[in-house]
Amino acid sequence: MRVEVLAVGTELLLGQIVDTNSAWLGEQLALAGVDSHFHQGVGDNQARIVLALRAALARSDGVVVCGGLGPTHDDITRQAIAEVMNVALVRDTAIVERIAAMFRSRGRDMPESNNRQADVPVGATPIPQQLGTAPGLICPVGHKVVYALPGVPYELTEMFARGVLPDLRQRAEAAGETPAVIASRVVRTWGMSESGLAEVLAPRIDALDAAGGNPTIAFLASGIEGIKVRITAKAPATAADSAVGMLDAEEAEVRALVGEAVFGVDDDTMETVVAGMLAERGLTLGLAESLTGGLVASRLVGVPGASDWFRGSVVSYASEVKFTVLGLAEGPVVNEPAARAMADAACRVLGADVGLALTGVAGPDSQEGVAPGTVVVGLALPGRPTESLEFHLPGDRERVRQYAAISALDLLRRRMLGAPPATTTR
């Protein structure tokens, strides 16, 4: 089956509320093996809701509508569905009594406006409410179906699991469809552009398309967290392990093509990956941060167990602190020699095995004649020459700082993997 999601609410279009419901529903549909090719958002306007529903039903077998089932004048999802079904709304007295009982249990009288929530399109089946006042609806439209759910997230999630999923499964079974699972894995990368990744993976994507498009590969640019490569596979529910097997095989293909730009999968972050590598090797880490002002340390201490391998950070933001605390020779501090000296000092001052240092210019103004966006990272690893690497990062002040933090951690990750050293070493 193909099912799409329609989120109703002008507040969503105005950006006053973030539409988390559609994301959650998309995830749940995928877990149930249901294809969802379209998601829409529409305001509280009956004509536009009707238009969106008709467009959805023209291309999908079902629609899950979330929102617009409340008691106020702008809650018009019921009316729009009735118009699409070409039927009248009829008030269900059992629903009225259920809502009234909820109010009585709280020692309150039910407002007259709540009666509207008991209006049901002729031919539709209510999904009884358990957590709120709004019942859901299962509305047949020819051989297709519209599900209406309340927009309150905790009400929606409970009602979807209880009322929508079982009905979807029954319809799929009646249509002779084999129950399926859709599984995804996100391969996380840093250091390559989205277009660069696409070029590298293009032959593999073409080969998958030619073989039937299962699994598939897609890209998601995630700003300061890099580029994500999503692998998605579909398999019969009776052979769910085969979907995992496809993901394993395709992840191996992606890693072989992309190389060390891959730093993790799914919920991995750069800091959790670096933390695991330090712990595995029995190494401790000390930081000397200038332009990042403790940002790298903040990311690292968010990892459980950080006290086992993280010694601390000297936030040497002012040049004088670099001279007096870290022991750098007085002079310019935004250059590779300074970054290397800071990394060595991080080991010495903090008693760490590994020293990682960042200096640079976040902007908006130049410093020491160095342009904004220039970042220099120093790295001291046991048994290796202290090295440095200069980056030129895009964006405003905050983006430069964020990019600098993850770039420095990525350099440490690559070197612990045994990657070739940077061009400039001491």
Secondary structure by P-SEA (a helix, b strand, c coil): cbbbbbbbcccccccccccaaaaaaaaaaaaacccccbbbbbcccaaaaaaaaaaaaacccbbbbcccccccccccaaaaaaaaacbbbbbcaaaaaaaaaaaaaacccccccccccccccccccccccccccbbbbbccccccbbbbbbccaaaaaaaaacccaaaaaaaaaaaccccbbbbbbbbbbccccaaaaaaaaaaaaaaaaaacccbbbbbbbbccccbbbbbbbbbccccaaaaaaaaaaaaaaaaaaacccccccccccaaaaaaaaaaaabbbbbbbbccccaaaaaaaacccccccccccccccccaaaaaccccccccccccaaaaaaaaaaaaaaacccbbbbbbccccccccccccccbbbbbbbccccccbbbbbbccccaaaaaaaaaaaaaaaaaaaaaccccccccc
